[in-house]
Amino acid sequence: MAAAALIRLSSKPSLSSAASRVARCFASAPTSQAAPSSSSPSSSSPPLFAFSANPSPARREDPEARNVQWVFLGCPGVGKGTYASRLSVLLGVPHIATGDLVREELSSSGPLSLQLKEIVNQGQLVSDEIIIRLLSKRLEAGEAKGESGFILDGFPRTTKQAEILEGVTEIDLVVNLKLREDVLMEKCLGRRICSQCGKNFNVASINVKGENGNPGISMDPLLPPPHCMTKLITRSDDTEEVVKERLKIYYEKSQPVEDFYRRQGKLLEFDLPGGIPESWPKLLEALNLDDYEEKQSAAA
């Protein structure tokens, strides 16, 4: 399937102007009219990847020398950060994870950190107001450093946030990563963070047999280097109870975001076939970036 990355040549507002307008857009964001979605994942087995609408020929452009403005969607633990960060390096644009922004604020001594701790430990979604404030701060800092373009991870999570973002800047492509819920649970419970360097790892070794028409999935653990092994910690929100609550909230409140971008023809749905070795090349193929990676490697 020749699915092209939706990258536009049209002029885009600078990140600083976007950040300065975001608060005003938040106050005037319209009420979402997204169609309700099921509170549980579909039992059908969709294609590995598919655009929800055919992109126009004007959008089928070479990603080289383009600044992308992409969004990664997906359930907690699906791998948004892993694949968004890899694409960030490949394309030379910043990877902005709102989850990281929240954790950075949590580690600070500011008054907002206490409020965030209670929300995160209960597995609840952080309010639009707080996320917008943190994202605006990050965009302004990036503009000051000369950043251009971005890959957003973890935002928007609601249709209201998507409407706010649409009023601030133009999103080219929305990648929706999908994975079976039983595999998601194992991945979330296996996540670890190095308390020294802050990098993320996963100790889960997943080997789920195929059943009811669903293919089997195998994922090797993403283990840390020896110097990090003794410093691994578990995130406070990576307990079975909290993960189940987070998935429930996602299905109830966040899936309508898919419908929002599906109607615009910007949604690329991608079912992860396995771990990074199996999924990464297929994701690049879906984004029409497989040749681009080869060119980058040859030029290095």
TAVENWO-V146293 format. One record per pair of residues at least 12 apart in sequence whose C-alpha atoms are under 8 Angstrom apart, sorted by the first residue. I is the first residue (numbers start at 1). J is the second residue. If there is no record, write none. Layout:
i->I j->J
i->I j->J
This chain:
i->1 j->286
i->2 j->286
i->2 j->288
i->3 j->50
i->3 j->51
i->3 j->285
i->3 j->286
i->3 j->287
i->3 j->288
i->4 j->55
i->4 j->59
i->4 j->60
i->4 j->61
i->4 j->286
i->4 j->287
i->4 j->288
i->5 j->59
i->5 j->60
i->5 j->61
i->5 j->63
i->5 j->173
i->5 j->286
i->5 j->287
i->5 j->288
i->5 j->289
i->6 j->55
i->6 j->59
i->6 j->60
i->6 j->61
i->6 j->172
i->6 j->173
i->6 j->266
i->7 j->59
i->7 j->60
i->7 j->61
i->7 j->63
i->7 j->66
i->7 j->67
i->7 j->68
i->7 j->69
i->7 j->172
i->7 j->173
i->8 j->59
i->8 j->61
i->8 j->66
i->8 j->68
i->8 j->172
i->9 j->66
i->12 j->169
i->12 j->170
i->13 j->169
i->14 j->143
i->14 j->148
i->15 j->139
i->15 j->140
i->15 j->142
i->15 j->143
i->15 j->148
i->16 j->139
i->16 j->140
i->16 j->143
i->18 j->136
i->18 j->139
i->18 j->168
i->18 j->169
i->19 j->135
i->19 j->136
i->19 j->137
i->19 j->139
i->19 j->140
i->19 j->168
i->20 j->136
i->21 j->168
i->22 j->132
i->22 j->136
i->22 j->164
i->22 j->165
i->22 j->167
i->22 j->168
i->23 j->132
i->23 j->133
i->25 j->164
i->25 j->167
i->25 j->168
i->26 j->129
i->26 j->132
i->26 j->161
i->26 j->164
i->29 j->160
i->29 j->163
i->29 j->164
i->30 j->160
i->30 j->163
i->31 j->160
i->32 j->159
i->32 j->160
i->32 j->163
i->34 j->159
i->34 j->256
i->34 j->257
i->34 j->259
i->34 j->260
i->35 j->256
i->35 j->259
i->36 j->256
i->37 j->251
i->37 j->252
i->37 j->255
i->37 j->256
i->38 j->251
i->38 j->252
i->39 j->248
i->39 j->251
i->39 j->252
i->40 j->248
i->40 j->251
i->41 j->181
i->41 j->251
i->44 j->213
i->45 j->213
i->45 j->214
i->46 j->271
i->47 j->270
i->47 j->271
i->48 j->269
i->48 j->270
i->48 j->271
i->48 j->272
i->48 j->273
i->49 j->268
i->49 j->269
i->49 j->270
i->49 j->271
i->49 j->286
i->50 j->268
i->50 j->269
i->50 j->270
i->51 j->265
i->51 j->266
i->51 j->267
i->51 j->268
i->51 j->269
i->52 j->262
i->52 j->263
i->52 j->265
i->52 j->266
i->52 j->267
i->52 j->268
i->52 j->269
i->53 j->262
i->53 j->264
i->53 j->265
i->53 j->266
i->53 j->267
i->54 j->265
i->55 j->265
i->55 j->266
i->63 j->289
i->63 j->292
i->64 j->91
i->64 j->292
i->67 j->93
i->67 j->148
i->67 j->149
i->67 j->150
i->68 j->93
i->68 j->149
i->68 j->150
i->68 j->151
i->68 j->172
i->69 j->149
i->69 j->150
i->69 j->151
i->69 j->152
i->69 j->170
i->69 j->171
i->69 j->172
i->69 j->173
i->70 j->150
i->70 j->151
i->70 j->152
i->70 j->171
i->70 j->172
i->70 j->173
i->70 j->174
i->70 j->175
i->71 j->151
i->71 j->152
i->71 j->153
i->71 j->155
i->71 j->156
i->71 j->171
i->71 j->173
i->71 j->174
i->71 j->175
i->72 j->84
i->72 j->151
i->72 j->152
i->72 j->153
i->72 j->154
i->72 j->155
i->72 j->174
i->72 j->175
i->72 j->176
i->72 j->177
i->73 j->153
i->73 j->154
i->73 j->155
i->73 j->156
i->73 j->157
i->73 j->174
i->73 j->175
i->73 j->176
i->73 j->177
i->74 j->176
i->74 j->177
i->74 j->178
i->75 j->177
i->75 j->178
i->75 j->184
i->75 j->247
i->75 j->250
i->76 j->184
i->76 j->188
i->76 j->243
i->76 j->246
i->76 j->247
i->76 j->250
i->77 j->184
i->77 j->185
i->77 j->187
i->77 j->188
i->78 j->177
i->78 j->178
i->78 j->179
i->78 j->184
i->78 j->187
i->79 j->177
i->80 j->153
i->80 j->154
i->80 j->177
i->81 j->97
i->81 j->153
i->83 j->280
i->84 j->151
i->84 j->152
i->84 j->153
i->88 j->150
i->88 j->151
i->90 j->293
i->90 j->296
i->93 j->147
i->93 j->148
i->93 j->149
i->93 j->150
i->93 j->151
i->94 j->147
i->94 j->148
i->94 j->149
i->94 j->150
i->94 j->151
i->95 j->150
i->95 j->151
i->95 j->152
i->95 j->153
i->96 j->150
i->96 j->151
i->96 j->152
i->96 j->153
i->97 j->152
i->97 j->153
i->97 j->154
i->97 j->155
i->98 j->131
i->98 j->134
i->98 j->135
i->98 j->152
i->98 j->153
i->98 j->154
i->98 j->155
i->99 j->153
i->99 j->154
i->101 j->134
i->101 j->135
i->101 j->138
i->102 j->116
i->102 j->131
i->102 j->134
i->120 j->237
i->121 j->236
i->121 j->237
i->121 j->242
i->122 j->237
i->122 j->242
i->123 j->237
i->123 j->242
i->123 j->243
i->123 j->245
i->123 j->246
i->124 j->245
i->124 j->246
i->124 j->249
i->125 j->246
i->125 j->249
i->128 j->161
i->156 j->257
i->157 j->253
i->157 j->254
i->157 j->257
i->158 j->253
i->158 j->254
i->158 j->255
i->158 j->256
i->158 j->257
i->159 j->254
i->159 j->256
i->159 j->257
i->159 j->260
i->162 j->257
i->162 j->260
i->172 j->266
i->173 j->266
i->173 j->267
i->173 j->268
i->174 j->261
i->174 j->266
i->174 j->267
i->174 j->268
i->175 j->267
i->175 j->268
i->175 j->269
i->175 j->270
i->176 j->258
i->176 j->267
i->176 j->268
i->176 j->269
i->176 j->270
i->177 j->269
i->177 j->270
i->177 j->271
i->177 j->272
i->178 j->269
i->178 j->270
i->178 j->271
i->178 j->272
i->179 j->271
i->179 j->272
i->183 j->206
i->183 j->208
i->185 j->240
i->185 j->243
i->185 j->244
i->186 j->204
i->186 j->206
i->187 j->202
i->187 j->204
i->187 j->206
i->188 j->238
i->188 j->243
i->189 j->204
i->189 j->238
i->189 j->239
i->189 j->240
i->190 j->202
i->190 j->203
i->190 j->204
i->191 j->203
i->191 j->204
i->191 j->234
i->191 j->235
i->191 j->238
i->192 j->232
i->192 j->233
i->192 j->234
i->192 j->235
i->193 j->232
i->193 j->233
i->193 j->234
i->193 j->235
i->194 j->228
i->194 j->229
i->194 j->231
i->194 j->232
i->194 j->233
i->195 j->231
i->195 j->232
i->195 j->233
i->196 j->228
i->196 j->231
i->197 j->228
i->201 j->222
i->201 j->223
i->201 j->224
i->202 j->221
i->202 j->222
i->202 j->223
i->203 j->221
i->203 j->222
i->203 j->223
i->204 j->220
i->204 j->221
i->204 j->222
i->205 j->218
i->205 j->219
i->205 j->220
i->205 j->221
i->206 j->218
i->206 j->219
i->206 j->220
i->206 j->221
i->207 j->219
i->217 j->273
i->217 j->274
i->218 j->274
i->218 j->275
i->219 j->274
i->219 j->275
i->219 j->276
i->220 j->275
i->270 j->283
